Amino acid sequence: MQIMITNLPSDASAESVTRLLHEELGLGAAHDITMAPGLGERVAALFSLDASDAAVHALIDKLNGYHWQGRTLGASHASMFKE
């Protein structure tokens, strides 16, 4: 499943989001992290997580309102079409 994290700091990178997910949140299974620069300060990241629906929803609940680098993050399930 794919998850979108929003309201990231403008200087966030795939590497810093990887550290957030792997080290701070213990999500070693998070992979394929892609940054979406957005407009101005509306930076987002999309990543994949191989987990059950319940685990994904629990993570989304944890990320919503999570304070990181001076920002309050948002998160949601993202549906992306594959070719």
Secondary structure, 3 states (H helix, E strand, C coil): CEEEEEEECCCCCHHHHHHHHHHHCCCCCEEEEEEECCCCCCEEEEEEECCCHHHHHHHHHHHCCCEECCEECEEEEECCCCC
